[in-house]
Amino acid sequence: MSDTTPAPALPSTEGTLLERMGIELVEVSARRAVATMPVEGNTQPYGLLHGGASAVLAETLGSYAAQAHAGPGRVAVGIELNATHHRSARAGVVTGTAEALHLGSSLASYQVVVEDADGRRVCTARLTCMLIDARG
C-alpha cells in the first residue's frame, strides 16, 4: 500500500500565462511561429526580461508550432528545452521566432531566437516535442 494520495485536480488556467506575460502570437504554423512580449509593463516580479521569462517565451513558441504540426487528434508532449540566455532586455518589446529544424511523425524540433528591439539576441533555444495520439 502506498503512503501517497493523488493530488487534487487544479482549475484550468488556459491563457493565463500568455495574458500575464503579455505574450502576443503574431504567426503560428508547423514550420514557423512568431510572438512578441513586453519587457516593461508585464507582471513579472522583475523590471527586466531575465532568462526564465525568455525561456518561457521560447517554450511557448515551440509548443504552439509543434501542436500545429501534430494536427487534429494528436498532441505535442514531453517538451525538452535547452536554452541559453545571452543578455537581459530592459525596455520595449522582445520578439521570438521559432523555426522548424525537424518535423517527423513522432517528434518535432525547433530553433528559437528571442531578440530585443535593437535586434540583439536575448535568448536562443532548441525545443523538441514528442507527438502522440490524443486518446492516449
ZIMO-V541171 format. One record per residue. N is the residue number from 1. RES is the residue in one small letter. SS is DSSP state (A for helix, B for strand, O for the rest). PSI is psi in whole degrees, -180 to 180 (none if undefined). D_FIRST is the distance of its C-alpha to the first C-alpha in Angstrom with 2 decimals. Layout:
N & RES & SS & PSI & D_FIRST
N & RES & SS & PSI & D_FIRST
This chain:
1 & m & O & 141 & 0.00
2 & s & O & 146 & 3.81
3 & d & O & -1 & 6.74
4 & t & O & 151 & 9.01
5 & t & O & 151 & 10.77
6 & p & O & 145 & 13.34
7 & a & O & 145 & 16.79
8 & p & O & 151 & 19.45
9 & a & O & 139 & 22.08
10 & l & O & 148 & 25.13
11 & p & O & 152 & 28.61
12 & s & O & 136 & 30.80
13 & t & O & 27 & 32.98
14 & e & O & 130 & 35.08
15 & g & O & -16 & 38.38
16 & t & A & -45 & 37.59
17 & l & A & -46 & 37.62
18 & l & A & -44 & 40.89
19 & e & A & -45 & 42.45
20 & r & A & -38 & 41.41
21 & m & A & -7 & 42.65
22 & g & O & 21 & 45.68
23 & i & O & 128 & 45.01
24 & e & B & 119 & 47.46
25 & l & B & 128 & 47.10
26 & v & B & -40 & 50.57
27 & e & B & 136 & 49.91
28 & v & B & 121 & 46.92
29 & s & O & 174 & 47.14
30 & a & O & -30 & 45.26
31 & r & O & -24 & 47.73
32 & r & B & 139 & 48.30
33 & a & B & 141 & 46.96
34 & v & B & 138 & 48.80
35 & a & B & 158 & 47.88
36 & t & B & 158 & 49.33
37 & m & B & 129 & 47.81
38 & p & B & 146 & 49.77
39 & v & O & -45 & 49.63
40 & e & O & 144 & 51.27
41 & g & O & -9 & 50.12
42 & n & O & 168 & 46.49
43 & t & O & 26 & 43.95
44 & q & O & 159 & 42.41
45 & p & O & 10 & 42.54
46 & y & O & 153 & 45.12
47 & g & O & 23 & 48.72
48 & l & O & 162 & 48.48
49 & l & B & 113 & 46.49
50 & h & O & 180 & 44.28
51 & g & A & -40 & 42.20
52 & g & A & -42 & 39.05
53 & a & A & -42 & 41.05
54 & s & A & -33 & 42.98
55 & a & A & -36 & 39.83
56 & v & A & -42 & 38.44
57 & l & A & -44 & 41.74
58 & a & A & -44 & 41.52
59 & e & A & -40 & 37.97
60 & t & A & -47 & 39.06
61 & l & A & -49 & 42.09
62 & g & A & -38 & 40.35
63 & s & A & -44 & 37.58
64 & y & A & -43 & 40.22
65 & a & A & -43 & 42.29
66 & a & A & -40 & 39.38
67 & q & A & -37 & 38.43
68 & a & A & -39 & 42.12
69 & h & A & -39 & 42.05
70 & a & A & -40 & 38.86
71 & g & O & -180 & 40.65
72 & p & O & 140 & 39.58
73 & g & O & -1 & 36.31
74 & r & B & 157 & 35.01
75 & v & B & 152 & 33.39
76 & a & B & 122 & 33.69
77 & v & B & 178 & 30.37
78 & g & B & 47 & 29.19
79 & i & B & 131 & 32.01
80 & e & B & 124 & 33.18
81 & l & B & 125 & 35.89
82 & n & B & 111 & 38.10
83 & a & B & 147 & 40.54
84 & t & B & 124 & 43.44
85 & h & B & 123 & 44.85
86 & h & O & -40 & 48.62
87 & r & O & 164 & 49.94
88 & s & O & 142 & 49.40
89 & a & B & 128 & 51.20
90 & r & O & -8 & 52.72
91 & a & O & 158 & 54.59
92 & g & O & -145 & 54.99
93 & v & B & 141 & 52.72
94 & v & B & 154 & 50.90
95 & t & B & 130 & 50.71
96 & g & B & 139 & 47.97
97 & t & B & 125 & 48.65
98 & a & B & 128 & 46.17
99 & e & B & 135 & 47.82
100 & a & B & 134 & 46.11
101 & l & B & -38 & 45.89
102 & h & B & 128 & 44.07
103 & l & B & 96 & 43.30
104 & g & O & -176 & 41.50
105 & s & O & -23 & 39.58
106 & s & O & -10 & 36.17
107 & l & B & 148 & 37.06
108 & a & B & 136 & 39.42
109 & s & B & 150 & 40.58
110 & y & B & 146 & 42.95
111 & q & B & 127 & 45.13
112 & v & B & 133 & 45.28
113 & v & B & 128 & 48.07
114 & v & B & 124 & 48.25
115 & e & B & 150 & 51.79
116 & d & O & -178 & 53.49
117 & a & O & -22 & 56.61
118 & d & O & 5 & 58.81
119 & g & O & 12 & 57.04
120 & r & O & 140 & 55.39
121 & r & B & 129 & 51.92
122 & v & B & -39 & 49.23
123 & c & B & 143 & 46.27
124 & t & B & 146 & 45.82
125 & a & B & 157 & 42.60
126 & r & B & 128 & 41.29
127 & l & B & 134 & 38.52
128 & t & B & 134 & 36.75
129 & c & B & 144 & 34.59
130 & m & B & 146 & 32.90
131 & l & B & 121 & 34.10
132 & i & B & 165 & 31.83
133 & d & B & 132 & 32.09
134 & a & O & -23 & 31.10
135 & r & O & 4 & 29.32
136 & g & O & none & 26.69
